[in-house]
Amino acid sequence: MWKYKTIRILPLLNLNEQELSICYSDAIALVYPSLYEGFGLPIIEAMACGCPVITTRESSILEVAGKAAYFISGRDENEMAEAILKIKDSNLREKLKGIGLSHITQFQWSKMAEITYNSICQVGKFRREFYQPNLTQYWSRYRKILKDL
């Protein structure tokens, strides 16, 4: 049974980037109780705005949030409410804000582009070395066959 009744939750809104940034900056926390996540971009967005994050250790979230989040199971609404009450403590909030702002520096579009580019180049090199026939070898065999005719 839900025992907390005084927690205000932001309704689902269609916000542009500036409005979203303002909401993250003014929020007590981002509560993100996802049980499966492809990446967890809202976690990084919130941290970039100095917003503490309450989330789960599920799927990719643990890696994305690192040590910069307050973790919950995501299956218990009372646990979520208690986490929000705990995160209202200014010492915990400031600690999570600082860790979050430091943690997000590893998530940069330029870094991601470089990793993706290098991965594609490695795959291309692998394909050339192991799957593409050695045309010089085949051309030499072809010439020998023609010569023997």
N, CA, C and O atoms as a DFTB+ gen file, in Angstrom:
596 C
 N C O
     1  1       0.843      -1.194       0.000
     2  2       0.000       0.000       0.000
     3  2       0.879       1.244       0.000
     4  3       1.863       1.310       0.737
     5  1       0.539       2.205      -0.800
     6  2       1.273       3.461      -0.929
     7  2       1.093       4.294       0.323
     8  3      -0.031       4.664       0.664
     9  1       2.195       4.599       1.021
    10  2       2.065       5.327       2.278
    11  2       2.468       6.799       2.175
    12  3       2.304       7.541       3.144
    13  1       2.986       7.237       1.034
    14  2       3.377       8.634       0.863
    15  2       2.384       9.333      -0.055
    16  3       2.030       8.807      -1.111
    17  1       1.941      10.504       0.342
    18  2       0.942      11.204      -0.476
    19  2       1.355      12.622      -0.837
    20  3       0.602      13.315      -1.522
    21  1       2.515      13.076      -0.404
    22  2       2.888      14.473      -0.609
    23  2       3.923      14.674      -1.706
    24  3       4.449      15.777      -1.858
    25  1       4.220      13.650      -2.461
    26  2       5.223      13.786      -3.514
    27  2       4.545      14.248      -4.795
    28  3       3.596      13.629      -5.275
    29  1       5.059      15.360      -5.342
    30  2       4.519      15.919      -6.576
    31  2       5.316      15.371      -7.748
    32  3       6.547      15.389      -7.727
    33  1       4.635      14.893      -8.751
    34  2       5.295      14.310      -9.917
    35  2       4.993      15.170     -11.132
    36  3       3.849      15.556     -11.373
    37  1       6.044      15.461     -11.896
    38  2       5.893      16.251     -13.120
    39  2       5.125      15.429     -14.146
    40  3       5.516      14.299     -14.441
    41  1       4.050      15.964     -14.691
    42  2       3.293      15.210     -15.702
    43  2       4.096      15.087     -16.995
    44  3       5.075      15.805     -17.198
    45  1       3.681      14.188     -17.848
    46  2       4.347      14.041     -19.144
    47  2       4.093      15.290     -19.975
    48  3       2.945      15.666     -20.216
    49  1       5.161      15.921     -20.405
    50  2       5.063      17.148     -21.182
    51  2       5.901      17.017     -22.445
    52  3       6.831      16.211     -22.505
    53  1       5.570      17.802     -23.438
    54  2       6.364      17.866     -24.651
    55  2       7.229      19.121     -24.541
    56  3       6.761      20.227     -24.812
    57  1       8.491      18.947     -24.142
    58  2       9.374      20.082     -23.876
    59  2      10.488      20.154     -24.908
    60  3      10.974      19.135     -25.398
    61  1      10.886      21.400     -25.229
    62  2      12.066      21.546     -26.078
    63  2      13.306      21.395     -25.186
    64  3      13.178      21.244     -23.971
    65  1      14.501      21.434     -25.781
    66  2      15.734      21.198     -25.016
    67  2      15.929      22.207     -23.888
    68  3      16.342      21.834     -22.790
    69  1      15.640      23.463     -24.144
    70  2      15.824      24.497     -23.119
    71  2      14.854      24.279     -21.950
    72  3      15.247      24.369     -20.787
    73  1      13.606      23.997     -22.264
    74  2      12.608      23.757     -21.216
    75  2      12.950      22.504     -20.402
    76  3      12.797      22.481     -19.180
    77  1      13.409      21.475     -21.094
    78  2      13.799      20.247     -20.415
    79  2      14.983      20.496     -19.484
    80  3      15.019      19.983     -18.366
    81  1      15.931      21.270     -19.943
    82  2      17.095      21.621     -19.128
    83  2      16.676      22.378     -17.861
    84  3      17.210      22.127     -16.780
    85  1      15.736      23.288     -17.998
    86  2      15.229      24.036     -16.839
    87  2      14.544      23.085     -15.856
    88  3      14.752      23.184     -14.646
    89  1      13.736      22.174     -16.370
    90  2      13.054      21.208     -15.493
    91  2      14.051      20.336     -14.750
    92  3      13.917      20.130     -13.543
    93  1      15.059      19.816     -15.461
    94  2      16.082      18.999     -14.808
    95  2      16.806      19.813     -13.738
    96  3      17.039      19.327     -12.632
    97  1      17.158      21.046     -14.070
    98  2      17.919      21.894     -13.141
    99  2      17.139      22.217     -11.878
   100  3      17.734      22.356     -10.809
   101  1      15.828      22.338     -11.975
   102  2      15.001      22.694     -10.822
   103  2      14.429      21.488     -10.076
   104  3      13.825      21.647      -9.016
   105  1      14.613      20.294     -10.619
   106  2      14.008      19.103     -10.015
   107  2      14.786      18.640      -8.788
   108  3      15.998      18.838      -8.697
   109  1      14.087      18.032      -7.862
   110  2      14.751      17.404      -6.713
   111  2      15.577      16.231      -7.225
   112  3      16.707      16.016      -6.785
   113  1      15.006      15.476      -8.157
   114  2      15.710      14.329      -8.736
   115  2      14.966      13.849      -9.973
   116  3      13.781      14.126     -10.157
   117  1      15.683      13.130     -10.805
   118  2      15.057      12.375     -11.876
   119  2      14.840      10.973     -11.316
   120  3      15.799      10.286     -10.963
   121  1      13.594      10.553     -11.237
   122  2      13.284       9.192     -10.801
   123  2      13.061       8.381     -12.062
   124  3      12.102       8.611     -12.799
   125  1      13.943       7.439     -12.306
   126  2      13.967       6.686     -13.550
   127  2      13.982       5.195     -13.225
   128  3      15.029       4.552     -13.301
   129  1      12.824       4.644     -12.864
   130  2      12.778       3.248     -12.390
   131  2      12.670       2.212     -13.506
   132  3      11.929       1.238     -13.375
   133  1      13.382       2.406     -14.570
   134  2      13.310       1.503     -15.713
   135  2      13.863       0.123     -15.356
   136  3      14.892       0.000     -14.692
   137  1      13.160      -0.898     -15.809
   138  2      13.615      -2.274     -15.588
   139  2      14.331      -2.832     -16.809
   140  3      14.935      -3.902     -16.737
   141  1      14.269      -2.120     -17.926
   142  2      15.052      -2.472     -19.102
   143  2      15.294      -1.187     -19.891
   144  3      14.373      -0.399     -20.107
   145  1      16.513      -0.988     -20.308
   146  2      16.838       0.246     -20.995
   147  2      17.855      -0.033     -22.084
   148  3      18.802      -0.794     -21.887
   149  1      17.650       0.592     -23.239
   150  2      18.610       0.461     -24.314
   151  2      19.887       1.220     -24.012
   152  3      20.981       0.704     -24.241
   153  1      19.767       2.434     -23.503
   154  2      20.960       3.211     -23.143
   155  2      20.741       4.039     -21.892
   156  3      21.557       3.957     -20.974
   157  1      19.704       4.816     -21.808
   158  2      19.467       5.634     -20.625
   159  2      19.867       7.088     -20.786
   160  3      20.407       7.692     -19.859
   161  1      19.608       7.650     -21.950
   162  2      19.955       9.041     -22.231
   163  2      19.379      10.026     -21.216
   164  3      20.084      10.968     -20.855
   165  1      18.141       9.869     -20.730
   166  2      17.634      10.816     -19.729
   167  2      18.502      10.890     -18.474
   168  3      18.563      11.938     -17.832
   169  1      19.161       9.813     -18.121
   170  2      20.052       9.816     -16.955
   171  2      21.211      10.771     -17.191
   172  3      21.555      11.568     -16.317
   173  1      21.809      10.691     -18.365
   174  2      22.929      11.575     -18.696
   175  2      22.459      13.020     -18.818
   176  3      23.140      13.936     -18.358
   177  1      21.298      13.228     -19.436
   178  2      20.750      14.586     -19.557
   179  2      20.552      15.208     -18.176
   180  3      20.922      16.360     -17.950
   181  1      19.969      14.443     -17.260
   182  2      19.723      14.962     -15.918
   183  2      21.043      15.299     -15.222
   184  3      21.183      16.378     -14.645
   185  1      21.997      14.392     -15.276
   186  2      23.295      14.638     -14.633
   187  2      23.974      15.876     -15.205
   188  3      24.591      16.645     -14.469
   189  1      23.861      16.069     -16.517
   190  2      24.477      17.237     -17.161
   191  2      23.873      18.547     -16.669
   192  3      24.513      19.597     -16.731
   193  1      22.634      18.477     -16.178
   194  2      21.954      19.667     -15.661
   195  2      22.084      19.781     -14.140
   196  3      21.454      20.640     -13.524
   197  1      22.894      18.921     -13.545
   198  2      23.078      18.959     -12.099
   199  2      21.902      18.382     -11.333
   200  3      21.672      18.749     -10.181
   201  1      21.172      17.502     -11.949
   202  2      20.012      16.883     -11.316
   203  2      20.387      15.498     -10.790
   204  3      20.831      14.652     -11.567
   205  1      20.221      15.250      -9.503
   206  2      20.492      13.912      -8.980
   207  2      19.555      12.890      -9.624
   208  3      18.445      13.227     -10.037
   209  1      20.007      11.655      -9.705
   210  2      19.248      10.599     -10.372
   211  2      18.964       9.458      -9.404
   212  3      19.845       8.992      -8.682
   213  1      17.711       9.025      -9.412
   214  2      17.294       7.821      -8.699
   215  2      16.914       6.826      -9.779
   216  3      16.023       7.095     -10.584
   217  1      17.580       5.680      -9.805
   218  2      17.327       4.723     -10.874
   219  2      17.634       3.304     -10.419
   220  3      17.944       3.067      -9.251
   221  1      17.546       2.376     -11.343
   222  2      17.778       0.963     -11.056
   223  2      19.161       0.535     -11.536
   224  3      19.873       1.305     -12.180
   225  1      19.523      -0.684     -11.216
   226  2      20.792      -1.261     -11.677
   227  2      20.562      -2.176     -12.881
   228  3      21.408      -3.017     -13.187
   229  1      19.458      -2.025     -13.548
   230  2      19.064      -2.933     -14.630
   231  2      19.734      -2.579     -15.951
   232  3      20.036      -1.418     -16.224
   233  1      19.956      -3.604     -16.760
   234  2      20.421      -3.485     -18.130
   235  2      21.611      -2.532     -18.223
   236  3      22.555      -2.666     -17.446
   237  1      21.592      -1.589     -19.137
   238  2      22.729      -0.677     -19.339
   239  2      22.762       0.464     -18.325
   240  3      23.736       1.215     -18.275
   241  1      21.729       0.602     -17.529
   242  2      21.627       1.741     -16.620
   243  2      22.785       1.793     -15.623
   244  3      23.305       2.873     -15.341
   245  1      23.189       0.659     -15.096
   246  2      24.276       0.626     -14.122
   247  2      25.542       1.232     -14.710
   248  3      26.229       2.008     -14.046
   249  1      25.852       0.879     -15.954
   250  2      27.040       1.429     -16.603
   251  2      26.877       2.918     -16.891
   252  3      27.810       3.699     -16.701
   253  1      25.701       3.305     -17.347
   254  2      25.453       4.709     -17.677
   255  2      25.489       5.582     -16.415
   256  3      26.083       6.660     -16.424
   257  1      24.864       5.124     -15.351
   258  2      24.782       5.923     -14.120
   259  2      26.061       5.858     -13.297
   260  3      26.375       6.798     -12.568
   261  1      26.795       4.768     -13.405
   262  2      28.023       4.623     -12.634
   263  2      27.756       4.758     -11.142
   264  3      26.810       4.174     -10.613
   265  1      28.598       5.534     -10.471
   266  2      28.447       5.762      -9.029
   267  2      27.710       7.066      -8.751
   268  3      27.674       7.540      -7.616
   269  1      27.120       7.642      -9.803
   270  2      26.521       8.968      -9.692
   271  2      25.019       8.946      -9.446
   272  3      24.363       9.981      -9.561
   273  1      24.468       7.796      -9.113
   274  2      23.021       7.707      -8.912
   275  2      22.705       7.029      -7.583
   276  3      23.529       6.329      -6.995
   277  1      21.485       7.269      -7.143
   278  2      20.951       6.573      -5.971
   279  2      20.139       5.419      -6.539
   280  3      19.188       5.641      -7.289
   281  1      20.502       4.191      -6.191
   282  2      19.883       3.023      -6.816
   283  2      18.752       2.435      -5.982
   284  3      18.815       2.361      -4.755
   285  1      17.713       2.019      -6.708
   286  2      16.549       1.362      -6.123
   287  2      16.239       0.119      -6.967
   288  3      16.829      -0.085      -8.028
   289  1      15.317      -0.696      -6.487
   290  2      14.950      -1.900      -7.240
   291  2      14.068      -1.567      -8.442
   292  3      14.126      -2.257      -9.459
   293  1      13.255      -0.519      -8.335
   294  2      12.339      -0.152      -9.409
   295  2      11.029      -0.911      -9.363
   296  3      10.173      -0.745     -10.231
   297  1      10.878      -1.738      -8.357
   298  2       9.675      -2.572      -8.259
   299  2       8.803      -2.231      -7.050
   300  3       7.753      -2.841      -6.848
   301  1       9.228      -1.276      -6.262
   302  2       8.525      -0.970      -5.011
   303  2       8.302       0.545      -4.909
   304  3       9.258       1.308      -4.774
   305  1       7.037       0.973      -4.973
   306  2       6.748       2.408      -4.955
   307  2       7.129       3.062      -3.627
   308  3       7.513       4.232      -3.611
   309  1       7.031       2.340      -2.528
   310  2       7.441       2.906      -1.240
   311  2       8.951       3.136      -1.203
   312  3       9.423       4.131      -0.652
   313  1       9.697       2.214      -1.791
   314  2      11.146       2.384      -1.878
   315  2      11.479       3.634      -2.697
   316  3      12.394       4.379      -2.350
   317  1      10.732       3.863      -3.791
   318  2      10.953       5.067      -4.608
   319  2      10.672       6.326      -3.802
   320  3      11.441       7.286      -3.846
   321  1       9.571       6.316      -3.068
   322  2       9.205       7.474      -2.254
   323  2      10.258       7.727      -1.182
   324  3      10.625       8.875      -0.933
   325  1      10.740       6.678      -0.552
   326  2      11.783       6.833       0.471
   327  2      13.067       7.378      -0.142
   328  3      13.755       8.191       0.475
   329  1      13.389       6.936      -1.346
   330  2      14.579       7.438      -2.034
   331  2      14.449       8.934      -2.310
   332  3      15.417       9.680      -2.160
   333  1      13.265       9.372      -2.709
   334  2      13.040      10.799      -2.958
   335  2      13.205      11.584      -1.652
   336  3      13.828      12.646      -1.640
   337  1      12.662      11.077      -0.583
   338  2      12.810      11.757       0.707
   339  2      14.277      11.813       1.130
   340  3      14.726      12.830       1.660
   341  1      15.022      10.745       0.906
   342  2      16.451      10.730       1.257
   343  2      17.232      11.724       0.409
   344  3      18.129      12.407       0.904
   345  1      16.888      11.799      -0.861
   346  2      17.654      12.661      -1.773
   347  2      17.358      14.142      -1.536
   348  3      18.063      15.009      -2.054
   349  1      16.330      14.427      -0.766
   350  2      16.056      15.816      -0.396
   351  2      17.131      16.353       0.553
   352  3      17.263      17.566       0.722
   353  1      17.894      15.455       1.170
   354  2      19.007      15.857       2.031
   355  2      20.053      16.570       1.177
   356  3      20.560      16.004       0.209
   357  1      20.373      17.811       1.537
   358  2      21.258      18.633       0.696
   359  2      22.654      18.030       0.549
   360  3      23.272      18.174      -0.506
   361  1      23.159      17.365       1.576
   362  2      24.493      16.757       1.466
   363  2      24.506      15.653       0.411
   364  3      25.414      15.594      -0.418
   365  1      23.504      14.786       0.441
   366  2      23.414      13.706      -0.543
   367  2      23.193      14.270      -1.942
   368  3      23.795      13.804      -2.909
   369  1      22.323      15.280      -2.045
   370  2      22.060      15.892      -3.352
   371  2      23.333      16.490      -3.942
   372  3      23.641      16.260      -5.112
   373  1      24.060      17.241      -3.159
   374  2      25.286      17.884      -3.649
   375  2      26.342      16.844      -4.022
   376  3      27.058      17.003      -5.011
   377  1      26.430      15.783      -3.226
   378  2      27.380      14.717      -3.527
   379  2      27.044      14.076      -4.880
   380  3      27.924      13.904      -5.723
   381  1      25.760      13.722      -5.084
   382  2      25.349      13.099      -6.341
   383  2      25.487      14.052      -7.523
   384  3      25.850      13.627      -8.620
   385  1      25.203      15.337      -7.312
   386  2      25.382      16.322      -8.387
   387  2      26.838      16.357      -8.836
   388  3      27.127      16.309     -10.032
   389  1      27.753      16.441      -7.873
   390  2      29.178      16.512      -8.197
   391  2      29.680      15.275      -8.912
   392  3      30.388      15.368      -9.915
   393  1      29.309      14.111      -8.390
   394  2      29.723      12.861      -9.030
   395  2      29.126      12.777     -10.433
   396  3      29.806      12.360     -11.371
   397  1      27.865      13.168     -10.581
   398  2      27.196      13.119     -11.879
   399  2      27.858      14.029     -12.905
   400  3      28.086      13.619     -14.044
   401  1      28.168      15.262     -12.510
   402  2      28.804      16.197     -13.441
   403  2      30.183      15.698     -13.871
   404  3      30.597      15.914     -15.009
   405  1      30.882      15.042     -12.973
   406  2      32.177      14.463     -13.321
   407  2      32.009      13.232     -14.209
   408  3      32.759      13.032     -15.165
   409  1      31.024      12.422     -13.882
   410  2      30.792      11.158     -14.596
   411  2      30.391      11.369     -16.057
   412  3      30.802      10.595     -16.921
   413  1      29.613      12.380     -16.343
   414  2      29.109      12.566     -17.712
   415  2      30.181      12.959     -18.716
   416  3      29.944      12.899     -19.923
   417  1      31.353      13.358     -18.242
   418  2      32.406      13.761     -19.180
   419  2      32.848      12.614     -20.084
   420  3      33.425      12.847     -21.146
   421  1      32.580      11.372     -19.666
   422  2      32.950      10.244     -20.526
   423  2      31.955      10.018     -21.663
   424  3      32.222       9.234     -22.573
   425  1      30.804      10.705     -21.616
   426  2      29.791      10.552     -22.652
   427  2      29.768      11.794     -23.533
   428  3      29.053      12.757     -23.256
   429  1      30.571      11.755     -24.609
   430  2      30.652      12.880     -25.533
   431  2      30.392      12.375     -26.945
   432  3      30.838      11.291     -27.321
   433  1      29.659      13.180     -27.727
   434  2      29.352      12.762     -29.092
   435  2      30.621      12.573     -29.909
   436  3      30.708      11.639     -30.706
   437  1      31.611      13.451     -29.723
   438  2      32.845      13.326     -30.502
   439  2      33.577      12.035     -30.155
   440  3      34.139      11.379     -31.032
   441  1      33.570      11.672     -28.875
   442  2      34.206      10.424     -28.451
   443  2      33.464       9.226     -29.044
   444  3      34.081       8.269     -29.511
   445  1      32.141       9.293     -29.017
   446  2      31.331       8.208     -29.576
   447  2      31.568       8.069     -31.077
   448  3      31.663       6.957     -31.596
   449  1      31.663       9.202     -31.770
   450  2      31.919       9.178     -33.216
   451  2      33.279       8.546     -33.500
   452  3      33.414       7.765     -34.442
   453  1      34.280       8.877     -32.697
   454  2      35.619       8.312     -32.885
   455  2      35.618       6.797     -32.655
   456  3      36.220       6.049     -33.426
   457  1      34.941       6.351     -31.594
   458  2      34.858       4.914     -31.297
   459  2      34.146       4.182     -32.438
   460  3      34.588       3.118     -32.873
   461  1      33.048       4.757     -32.912
   462  2      32.296       4.143     -34.004
   463  2      33.147       4.079     -35.270
   464  3      33.190       3.047     -35.940
   465  1      33.817       5.171     -35.597
   466  2      34.680       5.221     -36.780
   467  2      35.776       4.156     -36.703
   468  3      36.005       3.418     -37.661
   469  1      36.455       4.085     -35.544
   470  2      37.530       3.107     -35.378
   471  2      37.009       1.676     -35.475
   472  3      37.678       0.799     -36.024
   473  1      35.811       1.447     -34.938
   474  2      35.208       0.106     -35.016
   475  2      34.914      -0.266     -36.463
   476  3      35.182      -1.392     -36.883
   477  1      34.366       0.669     -37.222
   478  2      34.067       0.417     -38.634
   479  2      35.361       0.143     -39.407
   480  3      35.403      -0.755     -40.248
   481  1      36.399       0.903     -39.127
   482  2      37.687       0.686     -39.802
   483  2      38.257      -0.692     -39.468
   484  3      38.795      -1.368     -40.344
   485  1      38.142      -1.110     -38.212
   486  2      38.634      -2.428     -37.817
   487  2      37.868      -3.539     -38.520
   488  3      38.463      -4.525     -38.956
   489  1      36.562      -3.388     -38.632
   490  2      35.748      -4.389     -39.333
   491  2      36.152      -4.432     -40.802
   492  3      36.292      -5.511     -41.378
   493  1      36.340      -3.261     -41.408
   494  2      36.759      -3.205     -42.810
   495  2      38.114      -3.861     -43.020
   496  3      38.306      -4.591     -43.992
   497  1      39.046      -3.609     -42.127
   498  2      40.378      -4.208     -42.216
   499  2      40.273      -5.726     -42.075
   500  3      40.907      -6.466     -42.827
   501  1      39.487      -6.181     -41.131
   502  2      39.282      -7.613     -40.926
   503  2      38.712      -8.264     -42.177
   504  3      39.172      -9.327     -42.596
   505  1      37.708      -7.623     -42.774
   506  2      37.087      -8.186     -43.988
   507  2      38.103      -8.240     -45.126
   508  3      38.160      -9.230     -45.855
   509  1      38.899      -7.193     -45.284
   510  2      39.895      -7.180     -46.365
   511  2      40.918      -8.290     -46.171
   512  3      41.299      -8.961     -47.131
   513  1      41.368      -8.488     -44.923
   514  2      42.415      -9.467     -44.655
   515  2      41.917     -10.902     -44.746
   516  3      42.649     -11.779     -45.204
   517  1      40.692     -11.154     -44.322
   518  2      40.248     -12.538     -44.189
   519  2      39.167     -12.972     -45.180
   520  3      38.981     -14.170     -45.392
   521  1      38.473     -12.054     -45.772
   522  2      37.368     -12.449     -46.637
   523  2      37.544     -12.047     -48.093
   524  3      36.952     -12.659     -48.981
   525  1      38.337     -11.045     -48.339
   526  2      38.531     -10.622     -49.718
   527  2      39.624     -11.496     -50.341
   528  3      40.693     -11.657     -49.753
   529  1      39.372     -12.047     -51.494
   530  2      40.390     -12.914     -52.097
   531  2      41.640     -12.113     -52.457
   532  3      41.572     -10.920     -52.755
   533  1      42.757     -12.787     -52.422
   534  2      44.010     -12.170     -52.818
   535  2      44.033     -12.127     -54.349
   536  3      44.364     -13.120     -54.997
   537  1      43.682     -10.984     -54.914
   538  2      43.518     -10.863     -56.361
   539  2      44.823     -11.088     -57.109
   540  3      44.811     -11.602     -58.228
   541  1      45.940     -10.714     -56.515
   542  2      47.236     -10.916     -57.163
   543  2      47.494     -12.406     -57.363
   544  3      47.951     -12.831     -58.424
   545  1      47.197     -13.188     -56.336
   546  2      47.390     -14.644     -56.416
   547  2      46.506     -15.238     -57.518
   548  3      46.972     -16.059     -58.307
   549  1      45.239     -14.831     -57.575
   550  2      44.330     -15.353     -58.602
   551  2      44.729     -14.890     -59.996
   552  3      44.618     -15.650     -60.959
   553  1      45.186     -13.666     -60.110
   554  2      45.600     -13.140     -61.411
   555  2      46.818     -13.905     -61.930
   556  3      46.905     -14.205     -63.121
   557  1      47.745     -14.216     -61.047
   558  2      48.936     -14.992     -61.449
   559  2      48.537     -16.376     -61.926
   560  3      49.060     -16.854     -62.933
   561  1      47.617     -17.033     -61.221
   562  2      47.145     -18.362     -61.630
   563  2      46.445     -18.290     -62.989
   564  3      46.607     -19.175     -63.829
   565  1      45.674     -17.240     -63.188
   566  2      44.947     -17.054     -64.448
   567  2      45.946     -16.898     -65.602
   568  3      45.764     -17.498     -66.661
   569  1      46.986     -16.105     -65.403
   570  2      48.008     -15.901     -66.445
   571  2      48.714     -17.212     -66.778
   572  3      48.988     -17.497     -67.944
   573  1      49.007     -18.002     -65.756
   574  2      49.677     -19.281     -65.964
   575  2      48.785     -20.222     -66.793
   576  3      49.261     -20.905     -67.700
   577  1      47.515     -20.244     -66.473
   578  2      46.571     -21.096     -67.221
   579  2      46.512     -20.663     -68.679
   580  3      46.541     -21.502     -69.579
   581  1      46.429     -19.358     -68.916
   582  2      46.395     -18.833     -70.291
   583  2      47.673     -19.168     -71.034
   584  3      47.635     -19.498     -72.219
   585  1      48.802     -19.088     -70.351
   586  2      50.097     -19.348     -70.977
   587  2      50.202     -20.819     -71.359
   588  3      50.760     -21.156     -72.403
   589  1      49.667     -21.692     -70.516
   590  2      49.744     -23.139     -70.778
   591  2      48.789     -23.590     -71.889
   592  3      48.920     -24.703     -72.397
   593  1      47.838     -22.741     -72.268
   594  2      46.907     -23.100     -73.343
   595  2      47.627     -23.049     -74.619
   596  3      47.042     -23.314     -75.669
